[in-house]
Amino acid sequence: MDHDLHLPPLAARLVREFGAAALDAETAEAFAAGAGDRALLLCGDPVQFPEGLDVAVVLPELQAAFPGRFVVGVVEQPAQEAVARRYGSQRWPALVFLRDGQYVTTLPGMHDWTVFVERVGAALAMPASRVPTIGIPLVSANAAAACH
């Protein structure tokens, strides 16, 4: 781990060498609200989910495949669970795509290069959508009376 960042070295490299933003819980919210297309990288625990480091390695190449189309924020380890919950992400690693402060989609896992390029291209073309929710759907107190 880099001493100044709560990120595995390969994820910290995105910050140092490729201009990604290192994000904690507070700065992740501000980053997500920014203009344009953005991707939040949720690596997960590198021991449990080593493919998170693979995503960190290919992310600069994905950005190069779509020049100037999206900026990257790398969510530091202590904030990842909260950020994942906020966007309904349930798999590690994950790239959460946002546009102008609105949720677009999440690409979980590591993929073959051509599939990854295809999915990132699709994410950049999608309209904003509702964040997927986790949990039990809420039912109105009047719902039982209404169905009789």
C-alpha positions as CSV (number, residue, x, y, z in Angstrom):
1,M,0.0,0.0,0.0
2,D,1.2,3.5,-0.7
3,H,1.6,5.4,2.6
4,D,-0.2,8.5,1.5
5,L,-3.1,6.7,-0.2
6,H,-5.4,3.9,1.1
7,L,-4.9,2.2,-2.3
8,P,-3.0,-0.8,-3.5
9,P,0.1,0.2,-5.5
10,L,-1.4,-0.5,-8.9
11,A,-4.5,1.6,-8.1
12,A,-2.3,4.4,-6.6
13,R,-0.4,4.3,-9.9
14,L,-3.6,5.6,-11.6
15,V,-3.5,8.6,-9.4
16,R,0.3,9.3,-9.7
17,E,0.8,8.5,-13.4
18,F,-2.5,8.9,-15.1
19,G,-4.2,11.8,-13.3
20,A,-7.0,9.8,-11.6
21,A,-8.5,11.3,-8.5
22,A,-8.0,9.5,-5.2
23,L,-11.3,9.6,-3.5
24,D,-12.5,9.1,0.1
25,A,-16.2,9.0,1.1
26,E,-16.5,12.8,1.0
27,T,-14.5,13.6,-2.1
28,A,-16.2,10.7,-3.9
29,E,-19.5,12.5,-3.6
30,A,-18.1,15.7,-4.9
31,F,-16.3,13.9,-7.8
32,A,-19.5,12.1,-8.7
33,A,-21.4,15.4,-8.9
34,G,-19.0,16.8,-11.4
35,A,-19.7,17.6,-15.0
36,G,-19.1,15.1,-17.9
37,D,-18.6,11.4,-17.9
38,R,-16.8,9.9,-14.9
39,A,-15.9,6.4,-13.8
40,L,-15.4,5.4,-10.2
41,L,-13.1,2.4,-9.7
42,L,-14.0,0.2,-6.8
43,C,-11.1,-2.3,-6.7
44,G,-12.2,-4.3,-3.7
45,D,-9.8,-6.0,-1.4
46,P,-6.8,-6.9,-3.6
47,V,-6.3,-10.3,-1.8
48,Q,-9.9,-11.3,-2.1
49,F,-10.5,-9.8,-5.6
50,P,-7.1,-9.7,-7.4
51,E,-8.9,-8.9,-10.7
52,G,-9.5,-5.4,-9.2
53,L,-5.8,-4.8,-9.8
54,D,-6.2,-6.1,-13.4
55,V,-8.9,-3.4,-14.0
56,A,-6.6,-0.8,-12.5
57,V,-3.9,-1.8,-15.0
58,V,-6.2,-1.7,-18.1
59,L,-8.1,1.4,-17.1
60,P,-5.6,3.9,-18.7
61,E,-5.8,1.9,-21.9
62,L,-9.6,2.1,-21.8
63,Q,-9.3,5.8,-21.4
64,A,-6.9,5.9,-24.3
65,A,-9.5,4.0,-26.4
66,F,-12.0,6.8,-25.7
67,P,-9.7,9.9,-25.7
68,G,-11.0,12.7,-23.5
69,R,-14.4,10.9,-23.0
70,F,-14.2,10.2,-19.2
71,V,-12.2,10.9,-16.1
72,V,-11.4,8.4,-13.4
73,G,-11.7,8.5,-9.7
74,V,-10.2,5.7,-7.6
75,V,-12.1,5.1,-4.4
76,E,-9.8,4.4,-1.5
77,Q,-10.3,1.2,0.5
78,P,-12.0,2.6,3.6
79,A,-14.7,4.3,1.5
80,Q,-15.4,1.5,-1.0
81,E,-18.2,-0.2,0.8
82,A,-20.2,3.0,1.3
83,V,-19.7,4.1,-2.3
84,A,-20.7,0.6,-3.6
85,R,-23.9,0.7,-1.5
86,R,-24.7,4.2,-2.7
87,Y,-24.7,3.0,-6.3
88,G,-26.1,-0.5,-5.8
89,S,-22.9,-2.2,-6.8
90,Q,-22.7,-5.8,-5.4
91,R,-19.6,-7.2,-7.2
92,W,-15.9,-6.4,-6.9
93,P,-14.2,-4.9,-8.8
94,A,-16.6,-2.4,-10.4
95,L,-16.5,0.6,-12.6
96,V,-19.4,2.9,-11.8
97,F,-20.2,5.3,-14.7
98,L,-21.7,8.7,-13.9
99,R,-22.6,11.7,-16.1
100,D,-23.2,15.2,-14.9
101,G,-23.8,13.9,-11.4
102,Q,-26.3,11.2,-12.4
103,Y,-25.8,7.5,-12.3
104,V,-25.4,5.8,-15.7
105,T,-24.4,2.1,-15.2
106,T,-22.0,-0.2,-13.4
107,L,-19.6,-2.6,-15.1
108,P,-18.6,-5.3,-12.6
109,G,-15.6,-7.6,-13.0
110,M,-12.7,-7.9,-15.4
111,H,-13.3,-8.6,-19.0
112,D,-11.4,-9.5,-22.2
113,W,-10.1,-6.4,-23.9
114,T,-12.7,-6.3,-26.8
115,V,-15.6,-6.9,-24.4
116,F,-14.3,-4.2,-22.1
117,V,-14.0,-1.7,-24.9
118,E,-17.5,-2.6,-26.1
119,R,-19.0,-2.2,-22.6
120,V,-17.3,1.1,-21.9
121,G,-18.4,2.4,-25.3
122,A,-22.0,1.3,-24.5
123,A,-21.7,2.9,-21.0
124,L,-20.6,6.2,-22.5
125,A,-23.5,6.1,-25.0
126,M,-26.2,5.2,-22.4
127,P,-28.5,7.8,-20.9
128,A,-28.5,8.4,-17.2
129,S,-30.7,6.0,-15.2
130,R,-31.9,5.2,-11.8
131,V,-29.4,3.8,-9.3
132,P,-30.2,0.1,-8.7
133,T,-31.6,-0.3,-5.2
134,I,-30.9,-3.1,-2.9
135,G,-33.4,-4.4,-0.4
136,I,-37.1,-5.0,0.1
137,P,-39.5,-2.9,-2.0
138,L,-41.6,-0.5,0.0
139,V,-45.3,-1.1,0.1
140,S,-47.8,1.5,1.1
141,A,-49.8,0.9,4.3
142,N,-53.0,1.3,2.1
143,A,-51.8,-1.4,-0.5
144,A,-53.5,-4.3,1.4
145,A,-56.8,-2.4,1.5
146,A,-56.5,-1.4,-2.2
147,C,-56.2,-5.0,-3.4
148,H,-59.6,-6.2,-2.0
